[in-house]
């Protein structure tokens, strides 16, 4: 190849390259074109290698042409890349535009579980009467959970509190919050006004009104001269605060081994107002809790003299309160973790 042929090839390559660069549609094709022209095996590289075959006196002449050709091609690549980059950026900005004035997606806010919400409401009401909240362990020993509450091993009431035992001799998951009565009486001297909320466990067949895991709120008042009249007055005020003023209430006989006498406390049906409906079994009344005077055996177990001190206790289910107030028909909803249900109590 002589000087004239090499010079012609360089000029032809320059013209073809500049035209191809100017018509490149995107950065990917432009990069492929750059490799094809300026790469190690590119067309300009191959042409430039022919300079070595020229006579020594012709090489500077071809170099004077080859260098401007390379510079022109590199400058064209740089300019076209800038243009394509700007266009791609504009397209991206156009497709990814965000209207900062558009309201954001609402953040879901958590809330108290309805059982805990009910326990807080119950505690707030009894706090007005001087009751203090105490906590007691969920794992109890058989003595505290049963025997100190006047339920010896052979007592038939044990059948009502069949429970779940743990891998620790003589210990179980508490069946009620009543063992807390013993702990409070042994730790505190009268006058005592204690509220004992917490989780309980029983070996139950799960259905719409029973579960093996549930919450309970226990109340205990011990002082000199405490009477059933005090209990009735307190529960009447509680019912009015929880379910509305003017709500009728009644006591009727009941049975609990750790209270004597024992009563069931009813309120006028929240659905029919006492007229009688399926919700209240056509009686016009709904039972909300059990109560009674603390048995002398239980007072002695708590280290108190029943000749000097008297007391009453009551126990209620916070889920039961929610079911009555909101006409909820299935207890299992409280433990199902269904946000559609739980979200109604915000």
Secondary structure, 3 states (H helix, E strand, C coil): CCHHHHHHHHHHHHHHHHHHHHCCCCHHHHHHHHHHHHCCCCHHHHHHHHHHHCCHHHHHHHHHHHHHHHHHHHHHHHHHHHHHHHHHHHHHHHHCCCCCCCCCCCCCCCCCCHHHHHHHHHHHHHHCCCCEECCCCCEEEHHHHCHHHCCCCCCHHHHHHCCCECCCCCEEECCCCCHHHHHHHHHCCCCEEEEEEEEEECCCCCECCECCEEEEEEEEEEECCCCHHHHHHHHHHHHHHHHCCCCCEEEEEEEECCEEEEEEEEEECCCCCCCCCHHHCCCCEEEEEEEEEECHHHHHHCCCCCCCCEEEEEEECHHHHHHHHHCCCCHHHHHCCCHHHHHHHC
